[in-house]
Amino acid sequence: MKKTNRPLVLAAVMLAMFIGAVEATIVSTAMPSISADLGGFAKYSWVFSSYLLMSTVTVLLYGKLSDIFGRKPIFAIGVLLFLFGSLLCGLADSMEVLIFYRFIQGIGAGAVLPIATTIVGDIYPAEERAKIQGYLSSVWGISAVTGPAIGGVLVATIGWEYVFWVNIPLGILALLGVMLFLVEPAKKSKPSIDYMGAFLLTVSLTAFLYWLVEGGVGFPWVSVQSAALCGGALIAFAFFILVERKAADPMMPFDIWRNRSILYANLVSLFTGIILIAVSSYLPTYVTGVMEQSATVAGFTLTAMSIGWPIASFFSGRLLIKFGYFKTSLAGGVFLVIGTLLFVFMEPGFGPLWAAMSSFFVGVGMGLTSTSFIVSIQAAVSYEQRGSATASNVFMRNLGSTIGVALLGSLLNSSLLKYFKEHNLDLNLNSVNELLTQKGREMIPAESMVYLQEALGGALHNVYAVTALFAGISFLLIFGLPRKKGVGADVE
């Protein structure tokens, strides 16, 4: 009988992780240039929100489908959709079109990270997972180190389109590696797909996301439209819970949440998702618009997070074996709090090195917590639930990022508008576009430049203050994790 070629499958999974790393860092680095080229700074956060919304909604469905039909076919569908969306994104000629293509890209992205991570949980025994997941997360981070730098170079030379197209050849190699060298056990279960649950969750998250992004900007927070969106989101989510409790094979099996390892790991991941998107989405904007640095320099400040992440992930496997999940996660929580507080105290005169240092500490915190959570969750469930359990953690982190980019984007926009109104300035959100490139800044009158930079700096300071608050919440939630040592399986 043919056996799985573990080294080649692991290499293919690492390439899949590279896609996720590049997507998170290169696009963030390129966004100031994309916004300056296509216009529409008011829709800046929607470029992230559209992608995150669909990847968040589909991750649970893909996790369940992989438990039913196997990892290979679902992984293939996700990667192909992601690559098709990447191709289209590079062809976008307006911000609205780019947002639509990002929806397509996000639909595919929902399969890449959770199934790649689940595959590693399948092919390695419990005692090896801590080390391998640490390596996997390290490679994800090491790959991301080159992302911001390459993104900055591509933007400065041949154009931002290539930050999307760079995914395509590596995605094809990852797909071939998994399809050719992964051997899965035969599936005996009868397919039962929770379409209604997927639909209701999509409706709920879409309404909630639109309310967060446009509230206070497109319509007043206290208005009929605001109440309709918020109420609709809550009603749809209530129906989602009812449907999941009655479904024969729910996309979100609530019984796995009774395990404390899964419950608290997922709750912490919700808030770390907010922290991650706050740094990756808005740090380049601060460095280019307020500190007046190039896209390349902004990319290197994000690279610092990508350096901290793999270093922490590499050591987390050893820390998990020696100290257990709780102490390793707690150390990660401390680094997240330190990193976010450094952002709060950041001033334009501190320069990009301060931004890079803050980013590095956040990366260390993410590396320690994410690796610990994945290993603990996969040890807490059987093979038949591993896809859903792993997907639940990725879902919560993605949900955090989805909520974060909407909430923080709304906070940013409303803070800018408030500043313009208080100072009686004839400026709007699109006026910020000119701040994001050297050429644009040269066209802004000196007096307007001062006001715009002060407005953007103050608005981003508000964003980082809220991010630090979420880091504090995540630190407190870590105390709910079980405090036993070791990384053995909890179930047979």
Secondary structure in CASP SS format (residue, H / E / C, confidence):
PFRMAT SS
TARGET T0000
AUTHOR 0000-0000-0000
METHOD secondary structure of the structure
MODEL  1
M C 1.00
K C 1.00
K C 1.00
T C 1.00
N C 1.00
R H 1.00
P H 1.00
L H 1.00
V H 1.00
L H 1.00
A H 1.00
A H 1.00
V H 1.00
M H 1.00
L H 1.00
A H 1.00
M H 1.00
F H 1.00
I H 1.00
G H 1.00
A H 1.00
V H 1.00
E H 1.00
A H 1.00
T H 1.00
I H 1.00
V H 1.00
S H 1.00
T H 1.00
A H 1.00
M H 1.00
P H 1.00
S H 1.00
I H 1.00
S H 1.00
A H 1.00
D H 1.00
L H 1.00
G C 1.00
G C 1.00
F H 1.00
A H 1.00
K H 1.00
Y H 1.00
S H 1.00
W H 1.00
V H 1.00
F H 1.00
S H 1.00
S H 1.00
Y H 1.00
L H 1.00
L H 1.00
M H 1.00
S H 1.00
T H 1.00
V H 1.00
T H 1.00
V H 1.00
L H 1.00
L H 1.00
Y H 1.00
G H 1.00
K H 1.00
L H 1.00
S H 1.00
D H 1.00
I H 1.00
F H 1.00
G C 1.00
R H 1.00
K H 1.00
P H 1.00
I H 1.00
F H 1.00
A H 1.00
I H 1.00
G H 1.00
V H 1.00
L H 1.00
L H 1.00
F H 1.00
L H 1.00
F H 1.00
G H 1.00
S H 1.00
L H 1.00
L H 1.00
C H 1.00
G C 1.00
L C 1.00
A C 1.00
D C 1.00
S C 1.00
M H 1.00
E H 1.00
V H 1.00
L H 1.00
I H 1.00
F H 1.00
Y H 1.00
R H 1.00
F H 1.00
I H 1.00
Q H 1.00
G H 1.00
I H 1.00
G H 1.00
A H 1.00
G H 1.00
A H 1.00
V H 1.00
L H 1.00
P H 1.00
I H 1.00
A H 1.00
T H 1.00
T H 1.00
I H 1.00
V H 1.00
G H 1.00
D H 1.00
I H 1.00
Y C 1.00
P C 1.00
A H 1.00
E H 1.00
E H 1.00
R H 1.00
A H 1.00
K H 1.00
I H 1.00
Q H 1.00
G H 1.00
Y H 1.00
L H 1.00
S H 1.00
S H 1.00
V H 1.00
W H 1.00
G H 1.00
I H 1.00
S H 1.00
A H 1.00
V H 1.00
T H 1.00
G H 1.00
P H 1.00
A H 1.00
I H 1.00
G H 1.00
G H 1.00
V H 1.00
L H 1.00
V H 1.00
A H 1.00
T C 1.00
I C 1.00
G C 1.00
W C 1.00
E C 1.00
Y H 1.00
V H 1.00
F H 1.00
W H 1.00
V C 1.00
N H 1.00
I H 1.00
P H 1.00
L H 1.00
G H 1.00
I H 1.00
L H 1.00
A H 1.00
L H 1.00
L H 1.00
G H 1.00
V H 1.00
M H 1.00
L H 1.00
F H 1.00
L C 1.00
V C 1.00
E C 1.00
P C 1.00
A C 1.00
K C 1.00
K C 1.00
S C 1.00
K C 1.00
P C 1.00
S C 1.00
I C 1.00
D C 1.00
Y H 1.00
M H 1.00
G H 1.00
A H 1.00
F H 1.00
L H 1.00
L H 1.00
T H 1.00
V H 1.00
S H 1.00
L H 1.00
T H 1.00
A H 1.00
F H 1.00
L H 1.00
Y H 1.00
W H 1.00
L H 1.00
V H 1.00
E H 1.00
G E 1.00
G C 1.00
V C 1.00
G C 1.00
F E 1.00
P C 1.00
W C 1.00
V C 1.00
S C 1.00
V H 1.00
Q H 1.00
S H 1.00
A H 1.00
A H 1.00
L H 1.00
C H 1.00
G H 1.00
G H 1.00
A H 1.00
L H 1.00
I H 1.00
A H 1.00
F H 1.00
A H 1.00
F H 1.00
F H 1.00
I H 1.00
L H 1.00
V H 1.00
E H 1.00
R H 1.00
K H 1.00
A C 1.00
A C 1.00
D C 1.00
P C 1.00
M C 1.00
M C 1.00
P C 1.00
F H 1.00
D H 1.00
I H 1.00
W H 1.00
R H 1.00
N C 1.00
R H 1.00
S H 1.00
I H 1.00
L H 1.00
Y H 1.00
A H 1.00
N H 1.00
L H 1.00
V H 1.00
S H 1.00
L H 1.00
F H 1.00
T H 1.00
G H 1.00
I H 1.00
I H 1.00
L H 1.00
I H 1.00
A H 1.00
V H 1.00
S H 1.00
S H 1.00
Y H 1.00
L H 1.00
P H 1.00
T H 1.00
Y H 1.00
V H 1.00
T H 1.00
G H 1.00
V C 1.00
M C 1.00
E C 1.00
Q C 1.00
S C 1.00
A H 1.00
T H 1.00
V H 1.00
A H 1.00
G H 1.00
F H 1.00
T H 1.00
L H 1.00
T H 1.00
A H 1.00
M H 1.00
S H 1.00
I H 1.00
G H 1.00
W H 1.00
P H 1.00
I H 1.00
A H 1.00
S H 1.00
F H 1.00
F H 1.00
S H 1.00
G H 1.00
R H 1.00
L H 1.00
L H 1.00
I H 1.00
K H 1.00
F H 1.00
G C 1.00
Y H 1.00
F H 1.00
K H 1.00
T H 1.00
S H 1.00
L H 1.00
A H 1.00
G H 1.00
G H 1.00
V H 1.00
F H 1.00
L H 1.00
V H 1.00
I H 1.00
G H 1.00
T H 1.00
L H 1.00
L H 1.00
F H 1.00
V H 1.00
F C 1.00
M C 1.00
E C 1.00
P H 1.00
G H 1.00
F H 1.00
G C 1.00
P H 1.00
L H 1.00
W H 1.00
A H 1.00
A H 1.00
M H 1.00
S H 1.00
S H 1.00
F H 1.00
F H 1.00
V H 1.00
G H 1.00
V H 1.00
G H 1.00
M H 1.00
G H 1.00
L H 1.00
T H 1.00
S H 1.00
T H 1.00
S H 1.00
F H 1.00
I H 1.00
V H 1.00
S H 1.00
I H 1.00
Q H 1.00
A H 1.00
A C 1.00
V C 1.00
S C 1.00
Y H 1.00
E H 1.00
Q H 1.00
R H 1.00
G H 1.00
S H 1.00
A H 1.00
T H 1.00
A H 1.00
S H 1.00
N H 1.00
V H 1.00
F H 1.00
M H 1.00
R H 1.00
N H 1.00
L H 1.00
G H 1.00
S H 1.00
T H 1.00
I H 1.00
G H 1.00
V H 1.00
A H 1.00
L H 1.00
L H 1.00
G H 1.00
S H 1.00
L H 1.00
L H 1.00
N H 1.00
S H 1.00
S H 1.00
L H 1.00
L H 1.00
K H 1.00
Y H 1.00
F H 1.00
K H 1.00
E H 1.00
H C 1.00
N C 1.00
L C 1.00
D C 1.00
L C 1.00
N C 1.00
L H 1.00
N H 1.00
S H 1.00
V H 1.00
N H 1.00
E H 1.00
L H 1.00
L H 1.00
T C 1.00
Q H 1.00
K H 1.00
G H 1.00
R H 1.00
E H 1.00
M C 1.00
I C 1.00
P C 1.00
A H 1.00
E H 1.00
S H 1.00
M H 1.00
V H 1.00
Y H 1.00
L H 1.00
Q H 1.00
E H 1.00
A H 1.00
L H 1.00
G H 1.00
G H 1.00
A H 1.00
L H 1.00
H H 1.00
N H 1.00
V H 1.00
Y H 1.00
A H 1.00
V H 1.00
T H 1.00
A H 1.00
L H 1.00
F H 1.00
A H 1.00
G H 1.00
I H 1.00
S H 1.00
F H 1.00
L H 1.00
L H 1.00
I H 1.00
F H 1.00
G H 1.00
L C 1.00
P C 1.00
R C 1.00
K C 1.00
K C 1.00
G C 1.00
V C 1.00
G C 1.00
A C 1.00
D C 1.00
V C 1.00
E C 1.00
END
